Structures are given as structure tokens and as C-alpha cells.
Amino acid sequence: MSFVLPLLAALLALGLALHGPIPQWDAYHHFADQRAWLAIPHATDVLSNLPFALLGCWALWAGRALPRSASSLAWRAFAWALVATAAGSSLYHWAPDNTSLVFDRLPIAWACAALTCAFLAERLDARWGSPAVLATALLAASASVALWWGGERLGRGDLRAYLFVQFLPMLLVPAALLLRAPKRFVSAAPDAAWWGVLLGYALAKGLELADHAVFEQLAVVSGHTLKHLVAAGAAGWLLAARGLNCGSRR
């Protein structure tokens, strides 16, 4: 365990480095559902971010009653990132372009960094949940978006750093679970909660890629709107499972 997870992170970084620059595809902002409602443009893609805000606020409120642990700060950062995701993604979908996309990607990167720190603090070493490590992870996540944005401004955008931040927890979490990494304290989120969020993430990415196909088939809702709802549901599953686990161990 002590070398497998760092090795996987290094292999992910190496794979992205060898791949070469990954530009943002031209059609990225062309979402399937263009309908407005009550003067809200792209209404379903905008309004489907509301669950992120509700979940983040609920997690911050409910978290006050949970016992303190090494991962508590990382979980609070994840809750704040969900609230920021609701705001940033709504702003982006109101008027999709590269400028507003910065406000969408920043909180997603923060959520991935916070989730990685929470998991590693619970399964590997409590120091991953320390303020210094968490702040470093959040700064690195912010830098990954800044690197992409700066490149876009110069006409050579590259998503590799951002993709590393986003995919790292989706690589480390299942690896650690399959290696049977033990919970280091009783209030740690259970395995089933992590498997659930991984499944939800995979489904959300599939719906994102099938945005237009889903809208053509269902007519009432697009793949991207469903992506928001599934991703929020996965986050809610994880947060609820952790809350129940903490509550049962008081």
C-alpha cells in the first residue's frame, strides 16, 4: 500500500505527459438543451446545479454535530466546494464560454482535491487531512485550472493538469479499496459509500458524453442535465453514508 498509490499517481502523471497536450474540443460549449425558462437561458442545465448547493449547505450544517476526526477539515472543504460548484456551474451554463468555464472548473478541482485528502486521511495517514496538506492540495487544484486558462489565453490550452486532479481520486480510491486499505478510525466513510460515488461518477461522465444522444431520445431532459443530478446524488450518497457511520459510532 505504501508504494502502490504513489506509483499509480506517478503512472497517471507519466501517461498524461507522454500523451502530449490535450486541447479543449471546439464543440465543448454546444450543449443539447438550449431551452430557456422564466428568462433563464439553458434553464435545465442551470437549475440542475441547485442540488449541489443544497447538499453542500446540509453537509456543513450536519457536520457540526459529527465527531471530530483527522478528515473533518477535508470534508468541510468538500462541502464548501459543492456550494461553489453550484454557483460556478450555474454561472457557466448561463452563458457558456471559456471565461465562465473557469468558474465551473475551479470548484470541481477543489472538490476532487478535498475528496482525495479526506480519503487518504481516513485510509492511509491522518496527516493528509492536516490544514497544510489540504491547503497545498487546493492550491495545486487551482493551479491546474489556471494553467489551462493561461494556455487558452495564449492559444495553446492544455487540460492535462486539470485532468490529473480530476481523475486522481477515481484511480486511487478503487485501488486502495481493492487492496483492502483499512479504515484508520471508526468514523471513516465505509467502503460501500466510496464504491457508490465511483459508480455515480462513471455514470455522470457517460451521461455528459451522451448529452445530445440522451436529449434526442428523451426530449425532456439532456445528458448533461442528468449528469448534474447523478453527480449530486453520488456526493449525497457519500455524505449521507459518512454521517450515518459517524452517528452510529458516537
N, C-alpha and C positions, 0 to 999 in steps of 0.2 A: 504493500500500500504506500509506503514511504517514497517509493520511486515511480510507481505506475502512474499516478496522477500527474506529477510534473512531466513525465515522459510524454503522456498524451497531450498535455498543453504545448510542449515543445514541438511535437509532431504536427499539431494543428497549425502552429505558427510557421513551421517549415513548409507545410503544404501550401499555405496561403502565399508565402514568399516565393516559392517555386512557380506557383500558378501565374504570377505576374499581376499587373494592375487589373482591378475589376471595376469597370466604369458602371455608372448607373444607366440602365437602359432607357432609351428615349421615351417609351410609352408608359413609364412608371406612373405618371400623374393622370393617366387616362382611365379613370375608374368607370365601372359599368353603370352604376346607378347615378344618374345626373339629375334626378328629380329634386325640386325644391318644395318646401312646405312651410307655410307661415313665414315667408320671406327668408327662410334658412336655406341656403344653397347646399346641394348634396346632403339633404337632410338626414337620410338614414345613416350615412357614414359619419356625420357629425354627432347625431344624438345617440348613436350606439356606443359612444365613449362614456356616457353617463355612469354605467355600472362600475367603471374603474374608479371614478370619484367616490361613489357610494361605498365601495369595498375598502378603499384606502382610508376614508374617514371612519368607517366602522372598525377597521383594524387598529387605528390609532386610539380610538375611544376604548375598545375592548382590551387593548394591550395594557392599559393602565392597571387592570385588575389581575394580570397574569404574573406569576413569579419571575423575578429577575434571573437571567442566565447570561452565559457568555455571548449568546447570539442575539440578545434583546435589541441592541442598538442597530444591528444589521436588519432585523425585522422591521423596526421603526422606519429605517431608511427605505426599505422596500415599500412600506405603506405610503410614505410620502411620494415615492416615485410613481405609485399608481395614481395618486391625485394629480401629480404633474403630467402623467401620461394622458389623463382625461382632458386636461387643459390644452396640452401641446398638440395632441392628435385632433382635437376639435378645431383648433386654430388652423392646422394644416388642411384638413378636409374642407374647411370653409372656403379656402382659396388655395388649391394645391399648386405649389411650385417649389423650387429648390430652397428658397429662402424660408418659407414656412415649414418645410420639411426638417429644418434644423431643430425646431421646437418639438417636433414629433419624435425625432431620433434621440435627442438628449435624454429625456426621461426613460425611454426604453433601455438605453445603455445603462442608466443609473439602476434601473430595476434588475437588470442582469448582473451587475456588479454586486449589488446588495444581496441578491439571492445566492450568488456564489460564496460570498463571505459567510452568510448565515449557514449554509450547508456545510462548509469546511469547518466552521467553528463547532458545529454540532457533531461532526463525524471524524475530524482529523486533529485539530488543535484549536483550543479556545482562543488563542491569540489572533486567529482570523477575524474574530468579532471585535477586536480592540478598536478604539477610536482612530488610532494612527493608521492601522491597516485598512480599515473601512474608508477613511478619507483618501488614502492613496488609491484604492480601487475606484472610487468615484471620480477622482481626478483623471485617472487613466481612461475611464469610460468617457468622460467629457472630451479628453484629448482625441479619442478615436473619431468622434463626430467632428471635432474641429479640423482634424487632418483631412477628412473627406470634404468638408465645406471649403477649406482653404484651397484644396486641389480643384474643386469645381470652379472657384473664382478665377483660377489660372488656366482653366480649360483642360485640366488633366485629373479629374476626380478619380479617387481610388477608394473602394469600400472595404479593403482588406482588414484594416484595423478595427473598423466597426463590426465587421462580420466575426472577427476573432472574439470580441467582447460578447456578442450575442450568442454565438454557438458554444463558447467555452463551458457554461454550466450544463448545456444539453449534452456535452461529451463527458464531463467529469461526474455528474450526478449518476447516470446509469452505470458508469464504470465502477464507482465506489459502491453502489448498491449491489451490483453483481459480485463484487469482491467481499460482500458482507461486512462493510465498514460498520462497526458498532456505534450505537448512539452513546455519546460520551457523558450525557446526563439525561435524567428521566423525562425532562420536558421537551426534548428534541422532537422534531416532526417525524412521524412514523414513515416507514418505507412506502406504504400504500399511498400516502399523500404525495410523495415525490414521484412515484410512478404515474399517478393521476395527472400531475402537472406536465410531465413529459408527454403523455398521450395527448393532452389538450394542446400543447404547443405544436406537436406534429400535425394534428387536425387543423389547427388555426393556420399554419403555413400552407397546408394543402388547399384550404378554402381561399387564402389570399391569391395563390397561383391560379385558381379556377374562378376568379372573380367574375369574368364575363360569361363563362360557361354556366355557372350556377344561376346567374341572373337570367340568362336565356331560357333555362329550364323552369325556374320557379316564378319568374316575372315579378314577384312581390318583394323579393329581397336578393341582394347580391352576395357573392362570396366574400367580399371584403367586409361587409356589414356583419355577416356571420362570424368572420374571423375575430372581430372585436368582441362579440358576445362569447365566443368559445374561449378566447384568451382570458377574458374577465372571469368566466366560470372556472377555468383552471386555477387562476390565482385565488378565487374564493374558496375552492376546494382545499387548497393547501393551507390557507389561513385558518379556515374553519377546523380542519383536522389538527392543526397545531394548537389552536385554542382549546379544543376538546381534550387533547393529550395533556396540555398544561393543567387544565382544570381538574382532570382526574388524578393528578399527582400532587395536589396540594396537601 
